[in-house]
Amino acid sequence: MYFACTVLDGLEVHPTCLISKTKVYQMIDSRIKKLANILVNYSIKVKPDDWVCILTQDVVALPLVGEIVQHITQAGGHADYYIESEDIQEIILRESHDDQLKWISPVDKMVIEGADAIITIIASSNTRALTGITPKKQQRRQLARNKIFETFMERMATGELRWVATQYPCNAYAQEADMSLQDFEDFVYSATFADQPDPVKCWQNIHDEQQRFVEWLKGKKEIVVRGPNVDITLSIEGRTFLNADGTRNIPSGEIYTSPVEDSVNGWIKFTYPAIWAGREVKGVEFTFEHGKIIDAKAKKNEDFLLSQLDTDAGSRYLGEFAIGTNYGIKRFTKSILYDEKIAGTIHVAIGKGFPEIGGRNESVVHWDFICDMRQDSEILVDGELFYKNGEFQI
């Protein structure tokens, strides 16, 4: 499951740039309105007097922000919006010394500790804005924010904080996906069901379908994954799977868990590039022994991969094992929010586990890597065939 490790990081507030765009908002694609409704009334279910913070990474997403604000207000909630700039983040990271990198804004703490709900909108004008920043500086920033990240995860695990992330279809992401903006918009709104007459009903149907697999997996102990790109075993004893049904990611479509931390053994090759902090890492291979990644390789940006694996004590262990189930996502886009959901794939994430399902691994990292399972591949659960060539068998 995708989630933002840097949940709130030096966001700039632009209080005058939203409502003045009235004429623009009158021309908004009706699918944006539906997407906003999904986020507010299905994913986080805004209630009267809820304090809801909208965090977006670029001004390009303002049309969606405006629609979200409208739906929050109509639901009786109180909307705050914070707009980040990757260009300014680049300046901060490039120019800051160690003490500055460790500084945490009181506003950040107040939002993470007090908000009832947070909507994160992933958007960008330049997906490679941070590629020139040294990995060491990014590590220091991540480590400094560990406490605020832990608070976010703890409040989310208890249900005290509702959170959902989505991506705004913009030119930068369309270019990454080798698509025109119009084609990419069609792809996004199809994957989120925002192009359907009743998107909420569609997501409820997804929940019901995936819940069958979650229920079947209850009480199981061991998973074996085999194929041309993978041969690993892992324990799920005492762990449960979660149903990713659009309440935390939009789009969604996966079932996921945190494996027992010292149980993973074997090897896996990832068939898609992994994008992290503005860098594309290709040809990644991991070898596990007693849960720990003892060998890691990459054909591109290997040094960066190794720097992230060495971030902290938990970053060489898995925090997540998941199976993608979204048959509406049929192509790789270089956006993990979509790509990890591709039906016929599995993904694992190094680093932070999910405490609400028993995950104990602690790390400031949570980075997903995807492996295709659609040819000559299978998943056995306690010796029983559960999944074969990208299809569930139960």
C-alpha positions in Angstrom: 0.0 0.0 0.0 1.3 3.4 -0.9 1.5 6.0 1.9 3.5 9.2 2.2 6.4 8.7 4.6 6.9 12.5 4.6 3.3 13.2 5.5 3.7 16.9 6.0 7.0 18.5 5.3 7.4 22.3 5.3 4.2 22.9 3.4 3.5 26.5 2.2 0.0 27.9 2.8 -1.4 29.9 0.0 -4.7 31.3 1.5 -5.6 33.5 -1.5 -5.0 31.4 -4.5 -8.0 29.0 -4.3 -11.4 30.6 -4.2 -10.4 33.4 -6.6 -10.4 30.8 -9.4 -14.3 30.7 -9.5 -14.5 30.9 -13.3 -12.0 28.1 -13.7 -13.9 25.8 -11.3 -17.1 26.3 -13.2 -15.5 24.5 -16.1 -14.1 21.6 -14.1 -14.3 18.1 -15.5 -17.3 16.4 -13.8 -15.0 13.4 -13.0 -12.9 15.7 -10.7 -16.1 16.4 -8.8 -16.8 12.7 -8.5 -13.3 12.0 -7.3 -13.6 14.7 -4.6 -16.9 13.1 -3.5 -15.2 9.7 -3.2 -12.4 11.0 -1.1 -14.6 13.0 1.2 -17.7 10.9 1.6 -16.4 7.4 1.1 -12.7 7.2 1.9 -12.6 9.4 5.0 -16.3 9.9 5.6 -16.2 13.5 6.8 -18.5 14.2 9.8 -19.7 17.6 11.1 -17.0 19.5 12.9 -14.2 17.3 11.6 -10.9 19.1 11.1 -9.8 17.9 7.6 -6.4 18.9 6.2 -5.7 18.7 2.5 -2.0 18.4 1.7 -1.0 18.8 -1.9 2.5 18.7 -3.5 1.9 21.3 -6.2 -0.4 24.1 -7.2 -1.3 22.1 -10.4 -3.8 20.2 -8.2 -5.8 23.2 -7.2 -8.9 22.2 -9.2 -9.2 19.0 -7.1 -8.4 20.9 -3.9 -11.3 23.3 -4.6 -13.8 20.5 -5.1 -12.6 18.7 -2.0 -13.0 21.9 0.1 -16.6 22.2 -1.2 -17.5 18.6 -0.3 -15.9 18.9 3.1 -17.8 22.1 3.8 -21.1 20.6 2.6 -20.5 17.7 5.0 -20.1 20.0 7.9 -16.4 19.7 8.3 -13.7 22.4 8.6 -11.2 22.4 5.7 -7.5 23.5 5.8 -5.3 23.3 2.8 -1.5 23.3 2.5 0.4 23.5 -0.7 3.9 22.3 -1.1 6.4 23.1 -3.8 9.0 20.5 -4.9 11.2 23.3 -6.2 11.2 24.9 -2.8 11.8 21.5 -1.1 14.9 21.2 -3.4 16.2 24.5 -2.1 15.6 23.6 1.5 17.3 20.3 1.2 20.2 21.6 -0.9 20.9 24.7 1.3 20.2 23.4 4.8 22.9 22.3 7.2 22.3 19.4 9.7 20.5 21.4 12.4 18.1 22.8 9.8 17.4 19.4 8.3 16.5 18.2 11.8 14.0 21.0 12.5 10.3 20.1 12.6 7.8 22.8 12.0 5.3 23.2 14.9 2.6 23.4 12.3 3.5 19.9 11.0 3.3 18.5 14.5 0.0 20.3 15.2 -1.6 18.8 12.0 -0.4 15.2 12.6 -1.3 15.2 16.3 -4.7 17.0 16.0 -6.4 16.6 12.6 -9.4 14.3 12.4 -8.6 13.4 8.7 -6.0 14.1 6.1 -6.3 14.0 2.3 -2.9 13.8 0.5 -3.0 14.8 -3.1 0.1 13.7 -5.0 0.9 16.2 -7.8 4.0 17.4 -9.6 5.4 19.8 -12.1 8.7 18.0 -12.2 9.0 14.4 -11.0 12.8 14.6 -10.9 13.0 17.8 -8.9 15.0 16.1 -6.1 17.4 14.0 -8.1 20.3 16.3 -7.5 20.0 16.1 -3.7 22.5 13.8 -2.0 21.0 10.7 -0.4 22.6 11.5 2.9 20.6 14.8 3.2 17.4 13.0 2.4 18.2 10.3 5.0 18.9 13.0 7.6 15.5 14.6 6.8 13.7 11.3 7.0 15.3 10.3 10.3 14.6 13.7 11.9 10.9 13.2 11.0 10.7 9.7 12.6 8.7 10.9 15.6 6.1 12.7 13.6 5.9 9.7 11.2 5.3 7.4 14.2 2.6 9.6 15.5 0.9 9.5 12.1 1.1 5.7 11.9 -0.1 5.2 15.5 -3.1 7.5 15.1 -4.0 5.9 11.8 -3.7 2.4 13.3 -6.2 3.2 16.1 -8.6 5.0 13.8 -8.1 8.3 15.5 -6.8 9.7 12.2 -8.5 8.9 8.9 -6.2 9.3 5.9 -6.4 8.8 2.1 -4.0 9.6 -0.7 -4.7 10.1 -4.4 -2.9 11.5 -7.4 -4.0 14.4 -9.6 -3.6 13.7 -13.3 -1.2 16.3 -14.6 1.3 16.7 -17.4 4.3 15.5 -15.4 2.7 12.2 -14.5 1.3 11.8 -18.1 4.8 12.2 -19.5 6.2 9.6 -17.0 3.6 7.2 -18.2 4.3 8.0 -21.9 0.7 9.2 -22.4 -1.0 12.4 -23.5 -2.7 14.3 -20.7 -6.1 13.4 -22.0 -5.3 9.7 -22.2 -3.8 9.8 -18.7 -6.9 11.6 -17.3 -9.0 8.9 -18.8 -6.8 6.2 -17.2 -6.9 7.9 -13.8 -10.6 8.4 -13.7 -11.3 4.9 -14.9 -9.0 3.4 -12.3 -10.7 5.4 -9.5 -14.2 4.8 -10.9 -14.7 8.6 -11.1 -16.0 7.9 -14.6 -18.9 5.7 -13.4 -22.4 6.7 -12.5 -22.0 5.4 -8.9 -18.3 5.3 -8.0 -19.0 4.6 -4.3 -21.0 1.5 -5.2 -18.1 0.3 -7.4 -15.7 0.6 -4.4 -18.1 -1.2 -2.2 -18.2 -4.1 -4.7 -14.4 -4.2 -4.7 -14.5 -4.4 -0.9 -16.9 -7.3 -1.0 -14.8 -9.2 -3.6 -11.5 -8.8 -1.8 -13.0 -9.6 1.6 -13.4 -13.2 0.5 -9.6 -13.5 0.2 -8.9 -11.7 3.4 -11.3 -14.1 5.3 -9.8 -17.2 3.7 -6.3 -16.1 4.8 -7.3 -15.7 8.5 -5.4 -18.0 10.7 -2.9 -19.2 8.0 0.8 -19.4 8.8 3.1 -19.7 5.8 3.3 -18.3 2.3 5.5 -19.6 -0.5 5.9 -17.6 -3.6 7.5 -19.2 -6.7 8.1 -18.1 -10.3 10.8 -17.1 -12.7 11.3 -13.9 -10.8 10.8 -15.1 -7.2 11.4 -17.9 -4.7 10.6 -16.8 -1.2 9.0 -18.1 1.9 7.5 -16.0 4.7 5.4 -16.4 7.8 2.1 -14.6 8.4 1.4 -16.4 11.7 -0.5 -14.1 14.0 -0.8 -11.5 11.2 -4.0 -10.5 9.3 -4.5 -9.1 5.8 -6.1 -5.8 5.2 -8.6 -5.1 2.4 -7.4 -2.1 0.4 -10.8 -1.0 -0.8 -10.4 2.7 -1.5 -10.5 3.9 2.1 -6.7 4.8 2.2 -5.6 4.9 -1.4 -7.6 6.0 -4.4 -7.3 4.1 -6.6 -6.9 1.0 -4.6 -7.2 -2.7 -5.2 -4.9 -5.0 -3.1 -4.8 -7.2 -0.1 -1.7 -6.7 2.2 -0.1 -7.7 5.4 3.1 -7.2 7.4 5.0 -10.5 7.4 6.7 -11.8 10.5 9.9 -9.8 10.5 12.6 -12.5 10.7 10.7 -15.1 8.6 11.5 -14.1 5.0 14.0 -16.3 3.1 14.9 -16.6 -0.5 15.3 -14.2 -3.5 13.2 -11.9 -5.6 13.8 -9.9 -8.8 11.5 -6.9 -9.4 10.2 -6.6 -13.0 9.4 -2.9 -12.9 11.5 0.1 -11.9 11.1 1.5 -8.4 10.7 5.3 -8.0 11.8 6.9 -4.8 12.7 10.5 -3.9 12.8 11.5 -7.6 15.1 8.6 -8.6 14.3 5.6 -10.8 16.0 2.4 -9.7 15.9 -0.4 -12.2 16.7 -4.1 -12.1 16.4 -4.5 -8.4 17.2 -7.9 -6.8 17.0 -8.9 -3.1 18.2 -11.9 -1.3 16.8 -12.5 2.2 18.0 -14.5 5.1 16.1 -14.7 8.4 14.1 -11.7 7.3 17.0 -9.4 6.4 18.1 -8.3 3.0 21.7 -9.7 2.9 22.3 -8.9 -0.7 20.8 -6.1 -2.9 21.6 -5.3 -6.5 20.3 -2.8 -9.1 21.2 -2.1 -12.7 20.5 1.6 -12.3 21.0 3.8 -9.3 22.3 0.9 -7.1 24.2 3.3 -4.8 21.0 5.1 -4.0 19.2 1.8 -3.4 21.9 0.8 -0.9 21.8 4.1 0.8 18.1 3.7 1.5 18.5 0.1 2.7 21.1 1.4 5.2 18.9 4.2 6.5 18.1 2.6 9.9 17.9 -0.8 11.6 14.5 -1.7 10.0 15.1 -0.6 6.4 16.6 -4.0 5.4 13.4 -5.9 6.6 10.0 -6.1 5.0 7.1 -4.1 6.3 4.6 -5.3 3.7 3.7 -8.2 1.5 0.8 -7.6 -0.9 -1.1 -8.9 -3.9 -2.4 -6.4 -6.5 -6.1 -6.9 -7.5 -7.1 -3.9 -9.7 -7.9 -5.3 -13.2 -8.7 -1.8 -14.4 -5.0 -0.9 -14.2 -3.4 -2.6 -17.2 -0.2 -0.7 -17.7 2.9 0.5 -15.8 2.9 4.3 -15.3 5.9 4.9 -13.0 3.5 5.9 -10.3 3.5 3.5 -7.3 0.0 4.5 -6.3 -1.3 2.8 -9.5 1.4 0.3 -10.3 1.4 -1.6 -7.0 -2.3 -2.3 -7.6 -1.8 -4.0 -11.0 -3.7 -7.3 -11.0 -1.3 -10.2 -11.5 1.5 -8.6 -9.5 2.8 -8.8 -6.0 4.7 -6.1 -4.2 6.8 -5.9 -1.1 7.9 -2.8 0.9 11.1 -2.5 2.8 10.9 -0.7 6.1 7.9 0.4 8.2 5.3 -2.2 9.0 1.6 -1.8 9.8 1.0 -1.9 13.5 -2.8 -2.4 13.1 -2.2 -5.9 11.6 0.7 -6.9 13.9 3.6 -5.4 12.0 6.5 -4.6 14.3 9.2 -3.4 11.9 10.3 0.1 12.7 11.8 2.4 10.0 11.3 5.8 8.5 11.4 4.1 5.1 8.4 2.4 3.3 9.4 1.8 -0.3 7.4 -0.6 -2.5 8.9 -2.9 -5.2 6.7 -4.8 -7.8 7.1 -8.3 -9.2 5.0 -9.7 -12.1 3.3 -13.0 -11.4 1.3 -13.6 -14.6 3.5 -16.3 -16.1 4.6 -19.6 -14.5 4.1 -18.3 -11.0 2.2 -19.4 -7.9 1.5 -18.6 -4.3 1.0 -21.5 -1.8 -0.6 -20.8 1.6 0.0 -23.6 4.1 0.7 -25.9 1.2 -2.6 -25.0 -0.7 -2.6 -23.3 -4.0 -3.9 -19.8 -3.5 -2.8 -17.9 -6.6 -1.5 -19.0 -10.0 -0.4 -16.9 -13.0 -2.0 -13.7 -11.7 -5.4 -15.3 -10.7 -6.8 -16.3 -7.3 -7.5 -20.0 -7.2 -9.9 -20.3 -4.2 
